[in-house]
Amino acid sequence: MSKIECNIVDSISGTSTLTLGSSNASTITKASGVNANFAGLSVADEWYVSSSFTVSASTMSVVSSNWTRNDNGNIGTNMSQSSGVFTFPSTGIYLITYQHSMYKDGDSRHSEIQIQTSSDSGSSFSTIGSADAFVQQTSGNNTHASWSVSLMHDVANASTHRARFRVQHTGSSVTNYAGKGRIQATFIRLGDT
């Protein structure tokens, strides 16, 4: 019996099958959703809000400013962002995660974050995921809370699909607590659309 060892075995450009042998051939076909080059993730990008901020009580507000790309090892082509609206670099199924942190010297009985997407270049947005939290003061100091929402989204057209994030608190004087790991968004392309 013979053994072949190599680092790369590639199919003919533009195909998704690799045939081994001419008689009694074995065919390897890429699984649905796998990158054609079998290379793994093609996009993994993380952003965070660099400055803490407040929003008006009981008003759902877009997190629109101070977004900064995290420089801790992104993969592939990056997302682009303008005024809190993110544009995808390519089509595919993306895992979108949004994490939010806050604090208040007092109670905020209801806080909500949302992931919204658009398929018409940002003319209209729909909420595709949300999460809720609250803080209840237990002493005379600030009370902190952190929560997240994560879901998969099909980006069928990279030139028209967008994403953005929103937040709302019922209490006034809630500080949205910024920084790496506090208010951040992560985009990971899992595979083809």
C-alpha positions as CSV (number, residue, x, y, z in Angstrom):
1,M,0.0,0.0,0.0
2,S,1.2,3.5,-0.9
3,K,0.9,6.6,1.1
4,I,0.7,10.2,-0.1
5,E,1.5,13.1,2.2
6,C,1.1,16.7,1.2
7,N,0.0,20.1,2.6
8,I,-2.4,21.1,-0.2
9,V,-4.6,19.2,-2.6
10,D,-6.7,21.5,-4.7
11,S,-9.5,21.0,-7.3
12,I,-9.5,22.6,-10.7
13,S,-10.2,26.3,-10.5
14,G,-13.9,27.0,-10.5
15,T,-15.0,23.5,-9.4
16,S,-16.0,22.1,-6.0
17,T,-15.0,18.5,-6.6
18,L,-11.7,16.7,-6.4
19,T,-11.5,13.3,-8.2
20,L,-8.9,10.7,-7.1
21,G,-7.9,8.2,-9.7
22,S,-9.3,7.4,-13.2
23,S,-10.8,4.0,-12.7
24,N,-12.6,3.1,-9.4
25,A,-12.4,6.9,-8.8
26,S,-13.2,8.5,-5.5
27,T,-14.8,11.9,-5.6
28,I,-14.6,14.4,-2.7
29,T,-17.2,17.2,-2.9
30,K,-17.2,20.2,-0.8
31,A,-20.1,20.4,1.7
32,S,-22.8,23.0,1.2
33,G,-21.8,26.2,2.8
34,V,-18.1,25.5,2.9
35,N,-15.7,27.9,1.3
36,A,-14.8,26.7,-2.2
37,N,-11.1,26.6,-1.2
38,F,-11.9,24.6,2.0
39,A,-9.8,27.3,3.9
40,G,-12.1,27.9,6.8
41,L,-13.2,31.4,8.0
42,S,-12.9,34.2,5.4
43,V,-14.2,37.0,7.7
44,A,-13.9,37.5,11.4
45,D,-14.1,41.1,12.5
46,E,-14.7,42.8,15.8
47,W,-15.6,46.4,16.7
48,Y,-16.1,48.2,20.0
49,V,-17.4,51.6,21.1
50,S,-14.6,53.6,22.6
51,S,-16.5,56.2,24.6
52,S,-19.2,55.8,27.2
53,F,-22.5,57.6,26.4
54,T,-26.1,58.1,27.6
55,V,-29.4,58.0,25.7
56,S,-32.7,59.6,26.5
57,A,-35.0,57.4,28.8
58,S,-37.4,55.1,27.0
59,T,-36.0,56.0,23.6
60,M,-34.6,53.3,21.3
61,S,-31.4,54.8,20.0
62,V,-28.9,53.6,17.3
63,V,-25.4,53.2,18.7
64,S,-24.0,55.5,16.0
65,S,-20.7,56.9,17.1
66,N,-17.2,56.0,18.4
67,W,-17.0,52.6,16.8
68,T,-13.4,51.4,16.6
69,R,-12.1,48.2,15.0
70,N,-10.5,45.9,17.6
71,D,-6.9,45.2,16.5
72,N,-6.6,41.8,18.2
73,G,-6.4,39.6,15.1
74,N,-9.2,40.0,12.6
75,I,-9.4,37.6,9.7
76,G,-10.0,38.4,6.0
77,T,-11.7,41.4,4.5
78,N,-13.1,43.8,7.2
79,M,-16.6,45.1,7.7
80,S,-16.9,48.8,7.0
81,Q,-18.9,51.2,9.2
82,S,-20.4,54.7,8.9
83,S,-22.4,56.3,11.7
84,G,-23.0,52.9,13.3
85,V,-24.2,51.2,10.1
86,F,-22.1,48.2,9.1
87,T,-21.6,47.0,5.5
88,F,-20.6,43.4,4.8
89,P,-17.6,42.7,2.7
90,S,-19.1,39.6,0.9
91,T,-22.2,37.4,0.8
92,G,-22.6,34.5,3.1
93,I,-24.0,33.3,6.4
94,Y,-22.7,35.5,9.2
95,L,-22.8,35.0,13.0
96,I,-23.5,38.4,14.5
97,T,-22.9,39.0,18.2
98,Y,-23.6,42.2,20.0
99,Q,-22.6,42.7,23.6
100,H,-23.6,45.7,25.7
101,S,-22.6,47.0,29.2
102,M,-24.1,49.7,31.3
103,Y,-24.1,51.1,34.8
104,K,-26.4,53.3,36.9
105,D,-26.5,54.8,40.4
106,G,-30.1,53.6,40.9
107,D,-32.5,51.3,39.2
108,S,-33.3,50.8,35.5
109,R,-36.2,48.3,35.4
110,H,-35.8,47.5,31.7
111,S,-33.0,47.8,29.2
112,E,-33.0,46.3,25.7
113,I,-30.5,45.9,22.9
114,Q,-31.3,45.0,19.3
115,I,-29.5,43.8,16.2
116,Q,-31.2,45.3,13.1
117,T,-30.5,44.5,9.5
118,S,-31.4,46.0,6.2
119,S,-31.6,44.6,2.7
120,D,-32.2,47.9,0.9
121,S,-28.9,49.7,1.6
122,G,-30.1,51.1,5.0
123,S,-33.4,52.7,3.8
124,S,-35.3,50.6,6.3
125,F,-34.2,48.2,9.1
126,S,-35.9,45.3,10.8
127,T,-35.0,43.9,14.2
128,I,-33.7,40.3,13.9
129,G,-32.6,39.8,17.5
130,S,-32.9,41.4,20.9
131,A,-32.0,40.9,24.6
132,D,-33.2,42.4,27.8
133,A,-31.6,43.3,31.2
134,F,-32.2,45.4,34.2
135,V,-30.2,46.8,37.1
136,Q,-31.5,47.2,40.7
137,Q,-29.3,49.1,43.1
138,T,-28.2,47.2,46.1
139,S,-26.0,49.8,47.7
140,G,-25.1,53.5,47.3
141,N,-22.8,52.9,44.3
142,N,-23.2,52.2,40.6
143,T,-24.7,48.9,39.7
144,H,-23.4,47.3,36.5
145,A,-25.0,44.9,34.0
146,S,-23.8,43.3,30.8
147,W,-25.8,41.2,28.3
148,S,-25.6,40.0,24.7
149,V,-27.5,38.8,21.7
150,S,-26.1,36.5,19.0
151,L,-27.7,35.1,15.8
152,M,-27.0,34.0,12.3
153,H,-27.9,36.2,9.3
154,D,-27.9,35.4,5.6
155,V,-26.2,38.2,3.6
156,A,-27.6,37.4,0.1
157,N,-26.3,40.7,-1.4
158,A,-23.2,42.4,0.1
159,S,-23.9,45.6,-1.8
160,T,-27.3,46.2,-0.2
161,H,-27.2,44.4,3.2
162,R,-26.4,46.4,6.3
163,A,-26.5,45.9,10.1
164,R,-26.8,48.2,13.1
165,F,-27.3,48.1,16.8
166,R,-29.8,49.9,19.1
167,V,-30.2,50.3,22.9
168,Q,-33.0,51.6,25.2
169,H,-33.3,52.1,29.0
170,T,-36.4,52.9,30.9
171,G,-34.4,54.7,33.6
172,S,-32.7,58.1,33.1
173,S,-29.0,58.7,33.7
174,V,-27.9,55.2,32.6
175,T,-24.4,55.2,31.3
176,N,-23.6,52.9,28.4
177,Y,-20.2,51.6,29.5
178,A,-17.8,51.6,26.6
179,G,-14.5,49.9,25.9
180,K,-13.1,46.6,24.5
181,G,-15.3,43.7,25.8
182,R,-18.0,46.1,27.1
183,I,-19.9,47.4,24.0
184,Q,-18.8,45.5,21.0
185,A,-20.0,43.7,17.8
186,T,-18.5,40.6,16.2
187,F,-19.1,39.5,12.7
188,I,-18.0,36.0,11.6
189,R,-18.7,34.6,8.1
190,L,-19.5,30.9,8.7
191,G,-20.0,29.9,5.0
192,D,-21.7,30.5,1.7
193,T,-25.2,31.8,1.4
